[in-house]
Structures are given as structure tokens and as C-alpha cells.
Amino acid sequence: MAIKTRYWLMKSEPDVFSIDDLFDTPNQTEAWDGVRNYQARNMMRDEMQLGDLVFFYHSSCKPPGIVGIAEISKTAYPDHTAWDPGSPYYDPKSSSENPRWFMVDVKFYKKYPRMITLEELKQQPELNEMPLLKRGSRLSIMPVTQNQWEIINKLAE
């Protein structure tokens, strides 16, 4: 029995890691490291599956918005950046024997011809329940329903 594709939104600051960085990678696959929120970690570790699709969202920029799609190409494994004292994601309480943080690999899938801005998303009443649009929601990873996925893809056309 085939596993049903799930949909996600993952935020990244474009000056740290943008969709163009993913596109410019030789095999177009990169580790999504540095997640340091337990709820986001749990979604990556426990729920993301190979082949799931991800909206690539540029955050902390003007304007923020969805710029394309990536695909989960490797399921969760320990985030080794937590063990590197020189990394901005270092966590002294994490170790290879007892990893606290995890990451997934994402593969470039598609870049939209234009950004779908946060403002544009907020103007779609069908998206009101989307975690991204909820007041106070600051997670870097969040689930997206199939209906929300389809609405947003239509906006991108």
C-alpha cells in the first residue's frame, strides 16, 4: 500500500538558505539543519516521510512568502550541527549517543515564477485555518492540508 503524500511548509531566511541555494546545489539536495524547536523537530522526526512535498517559504525578509516547492528526500536523522561548538546551532546537551535534534534532507522540486506573499495568502479566506496565518504562530515547520496545498498552487499559476 502506497503511503499518502503529506504536505508541509518550511521557513528559511533567504540570506541564510534560499530556494536558489537549493537549486544551485549540484544534486539539488541539502540537509535542513538547525531546527531548534521541539514541536518542529517532532514533526520532522515523527511525521515527515520520503516524497512528502514542502512549500519553501522565505521568512524574515520583505516581503515574506512562498517561493517554490521542495521534496523530502531523506527522512529524519540526527542533526550533527548540534555537536559542533563552532556552529550557531550548537547544543551542549545533544550528543551522538543521545541526539536531541534531527534534520531531514530536502530536494529541489520547483521554483515559482513569482513569490506568493504572506499578504496574498492572508487575503484567501479558504486559508484562514492555516497555521502560518494564525496569530502568534512562529514555527519554522508546519503541516499544510491537501486543500490548502491545492489553493496555494493555483495562486502560483
Secondary structure by P-SEA (a helix, b strand, c coil): cccccccbbbbbccccccaaaaaacccccccccccccaaaaaaaaccccccbbbccccccccccccccccccccccccccccccccccccccccccccccbbbbbbbbcccccccccaaaaaacccccccccccccccccbbbbcaaaaaaaaaaac
